[in-house]
Amino acid sequence: MFASGCDFIQHMCMSSLDEALALIARCGGTVRTGEALAAGIHARTLYALRDSGQLEQLARGLFRLAELPPPGDPDLAVIAAAVPKAVLCLISALAAHELTTQIPHTIQIAIPRTSRYPSLPGMPIKVFRFGEAAFDAGIERYDFDGGTIRVYGPEKTLADCFKFRGKLGLDPFLEGLASYRRRPKASMQRVLEFARIDRVDKAIRPYLQAKP
């Protein structure tokens, strides 16, 4: 993911390929076209570096230093870099927290309800729009081989899976809840707090109060 805090304004006059590579490396090794342009790296410089094999194009408008080790999960790496506001959610989040045996066929991500739909042609993603309160609650960081992406914590994920049971079915929630209950620090109260944000606290309460 493009690192925060990089002072691009100081590099507005950059022109050489070596300087462009150095700046991209200092800022994490991945760059979006818009960020490169703001840094003073011309689009033709990006394409020249791509054509010479020094950059690889991960997706439209997204480039990565070719010298970096290949990410263990390239799809997650692309999403993390191309859609930095995205949050892994629902079954994808259950999988990240090892609360499901399901293997998601798509990467499920949440974005704010007012955000533009991400343009990632060919990527196996399923996008869910969350309202402001539900989107901002319970975000954690998930480290994978090759990068970091945002993910909802296990309690928030359980509440979300219950909220979206009409689309997912109830099984992902029930399996996730059963796995979560076995954890030493499991907190049904914490799940209920997120369910309240999702406005499903009354409906979910009997499942949380039931004996395992």
C-alpha positions as CSV (number, residue, x, y, z in Angstrom):
1,M,0.0,0.0,0.0
2,F,1.3,3.5,-0.8
3,A,2.8,4.7,2.5
4,S,1.4,7.7,4.2
5,G,3.4,10.7,5.1
6,C,5.5,10.8,1.9
7,D,6.2,14.4,1.0
8,F,5.4,14.3,-2.7
9,I,5.2,18.1,-3.1
10,Q,9.0,18.3,-2.7
11,H,9.5,16.2,-5.7
12,M,7.4,18.0,-8.3
13,C,10.4,18.6,-10.6
14,M,11.5,15.0,-10.7
15,S,12.2,13.8,-14.2
16,S,14.8,10.9,-14.3
17,L,13.8,7.3,-14.2
18,D,16.2,6.6,-11.3
19,E,14.7,9.3,-9.2
20,A,11.2,8.1,-10.0
21,L,12.2,4.5,-8.9
22,A,13.8,5.9,-5.7
23,L,10.7,7.8,-4.7
24,I,8.4,4.9,-5.4
25,A,10.7,2.7,-3.3
26,R,10.7,5.1,-0.4
27,C,6.9,5.2,-0.4
28,G,6.4,1.4,-0.1
29,G,7.0,0.2,-3.7
30,T,3.5,0.6,-5.0
31,V,2.0,3.7,-6.7
32,R,-1.2,4.8,-8.3
33,T,-1.1,6.9,-11.4
34,G,-2.7,9.9,-9.6
35,E,-0.2,9.8,-6.8
36,A,2.7,9.6,-9.3
37,L,1.4,12.6,-11.2
38,A,1.1,14.5,-7.9
39,A,4.7,13.7,-7.2
40,G,5.9,15.0,-10.5
41,I,6.4,11.6,-12.1
42,H,5.0,11.9,-15.6
43,A,2.7,9.2,-16.9
44,R,5.2,8.4,-19.7
45,T,7.9,7.8,-17.0
46,L,5.6,5.1,-15.4
47,Y,5.0,3.4,-18.8
48,A,8.7,3.6,-19.7
49,L,9.6,1.9,-16.4
50,R,6.8,-0.7,-17.0
51,D,8.0,-1.4,-20.5
52,S,11.6,-1.8,-19.3
53,G,10.5,-4.3,-16.7
54,Q,11.3,-2.2,-13.7
55,L,7.7,-1.7,-12.8
56,E,4.9,-4.2,-13.1
57,Q,1.3,-3.1,-13.7
58,L,-1.0,-4.8,-11.1
59,A,-4.2,-3.2,-12.4
60,R,-5.3,-0.2,-14.3
61,G,-3.5,2.8,-12.9
62,L,-1.6,0.8,-10.3
63,F,2.1,-0.1,-10.5
64,R,4.6,-2.0,-8.3
65,L,8.4,-2.3,-8.2
66,A,9.3,-5.5,-10.1
67,E,12.2,-6.1,-7.8
68,L,9.9,-6.7,-4.8
69,P,9.2,-10.3,-3.8
70,P,5.9,-11.4,-5.2
71,P,3.0,-11.1,-2.7
72,G,1.6,-14.3,-1.2
73,D,-1.9,-13.1,-2.0
74,P,-1.7,-10.9,-5.1
75,D,-5.4,-10.2,-5.2
76,L,-5.4,-8.8,-1.7
77,A,-2.3,-6.8,-2.5
78,V,-4.0,-5.2,-5.5
79,I,-7.1,-4.4,-3.5
80,A,-5.1,-2.9,-0.6
81,A,-3.2,-0.6,-2.9
82,A,-6.0,0.3,-5.3
83,V,-8.8,0.7,-2.8
84,P,-7.2,1.8,0.4
85,K,-10.6,2.6,2.0
86,A,-11.8,-0.9,1.5
87,V,-12.3,-3.2,4.5
88,L,-12.5,-7.0,4.3
89,C,-15.9,-8.1,5.4
90,L,-18.4,-10.9,5.9
91,I,-17.1,-14.3,4.8
92,S,-13.7,-12.9,3.7
93,A,-13.3,-11.5,7.2
94,L,-14.4,-14.7,8.8
95,A,-11.7,-16.5,6.8
96,A,-9.1,-13.9,7.8
97,H,-10.0,-14.6,11.5
98,E,-10.1,-18.4,10.9
99,L,-13.8,-18.5,11.9
100,T,-15.0,-20.4,8.9
101,T,-14.3,-23.5,6.8
102,Q,-15.7,-21.8,3.7
103,I,-13.4,-20.8,0.9
104,P,-14.8,-17.6,-0.5
105,H,-15.0,-17.5,-4.3
106,T,-14.8,-13.7,-4.2
107,I,-13.0,-11.3,-1.9
108,Q,-15.8,-9.5,-0.1
109,I,-15.0,-5.8,0.7
110,A,-17.0,-3.0,2.3
111,I,-16.8,0.6,1.1
112,P,-18.7,3.7,2.4
113,R,-22.1,4.0,1.0
114,T,-21.2,7.3,-0.7
115,S,-17.9,6.1,-2.3
116,R,-17.5,5.4,-5.9
117,Y,-17.6,1.7,-6.9
118,P,-14.0,0.5,-7.4
119,S,-12.9,-0.2,-10.9
120,L,-10.9,-3.4,-10.8
121,P,-11.7,-5.3,-14.0
122,G,-11.1,-9.0,-13.7
123,M,-10.6,-9.0,-9.9
124,P,-12.8,-11.5,-8.0
125,I,-14.4,-8.9,-5.7
126,K,-17.9,-8.5,-4.2
127,V,-18.6,-5.0,-2.9
128,F,-20.9,-4.2,-0.1
129,R,-21.9,-0.6,0.7
130,F,-22.1,0.2,4.4
131,G,-23.6,3.3,6.1
132,E,-21.2,5.6,7.9
133,A,-21.6,4.2,11.4
134,A,-21.5,0.6,10.3
135,F,-18.5,1.2,8.0
136,D,-16.3,2.9,10.6
137,A,-16.9,0.5,13.5
138,G,-14.6,-2.3,14.4
139,I,-11.8,-1.9,11.8
140,E,-8.6,-3.7,12.4
141,R,-5.5,-4.5,10.3
142,Y,-4.8,-7.8,8.6
143,D,-1.3,-8.7,7.7
144,F,-0.8,-11.1,4.9
145,D,2.2,-12.3,2.9
146,G,2.9,-9.2,0.8
147,G,1.1,-6.4,2.6
148,T,-1.6,-5.2,5.0
149,I,-5.3,-4.6,4.4
150,R,-8.1,-3.4,6.7
151,V,-10.5,-5.9,8.1
152,Y,-13.4,-5.9,10.4
153,G,-12.7,-7.5,13.8
154,P,-14.3,-10.9,14.6
155,E,-17.2,-9.5,16.7
156,K,-18.1,-6.9,14.1
157,T,-17.9,-9.5,11.4
158,L,-20.3,-11.8,13.2
159,A,-22.8,-8.9,13.5
160,D,-22.4,-8.1,9.8
161,C,-22.8,-11.7,8.7
162,F,-26.1,-11.8,10.7
163,K,-27.2,-8.5,9.2
164,F,-26.6,-9.8,5.7
165,R,-28.0,-13.3,6.3
166,G,-30.6,-12.6,3.6
167,K,-27.8,-12.6,1.1
168,L,-25.4,-15.0,2.7
169,G,-27.7,-17.4,4.4
170,L,-27.5,-18.1,8.1
171,D,-24.8,-20.8,8.0
172,P,-21.8,-18.5,7.8
173,F,-22.9,-16.7,10.9
174,L,-23.8,-19.9,12.8
175,E,-20.4,-21.5,12.0
176,G,-18.5,-18.3,12.8
177,L,-20.3,-17.9,16.1
178,A,-19.7,-21.5,17.1
179,S,-16.0,-21.1,16.3
180,Y,-15.8,-17.7,18.1
181,R,-17.4,-19.1,21.3
182,R,-14.5,-21.5,21.7
183,R,-12.0,-18.7,22.0
184,P,-10.8,-17.8,25.5
185,K,-11.7,-14.1,25.1
186,A,-15.0,-14.5,23.3
187,S,-17.5,-11.8,24.3
188,M,-21.1,-12.1,23.4
189,Q,-21.6,-8.6,24.8
190,R,-19.1,-7.2,22.3
191,V,-20.9,-8.9,19.4
192,L,-24.1,-7.4,20.7
193,E,-22.6,-3.9,20.7
194,F,-21.7,-4.2,17.0
195,A,-25.1,-5.7,16.3
196,R,-26.7,-2.6,17.8
197,I,-24.7,-0.5,15.4
198,D,-26.0,-2.7,12.6
199,R,-29.5,-2.4,14.0
200,V,-30.0,-6.1,14.4
201,D,-29.4,-6.4,18.1
202,K,-32.9,-7.6,19.0
203,A,-32.9,-10.3,16.3
204,I,-29.4,-11.6,17.1
205,R,-29.9,-11.7,20.9
206,P,-31.5,-15.2,21.1
207,Y,-28.5,-16.6,19.1
208,L,-26.0,-15.0,21.4
209,Q,-27.9,-16.1,24.6
210,A,-28.4,-19.7,23.5
211,K,-26.2,-22.3,25.2
212,P,-23.5,-23.7,22.8
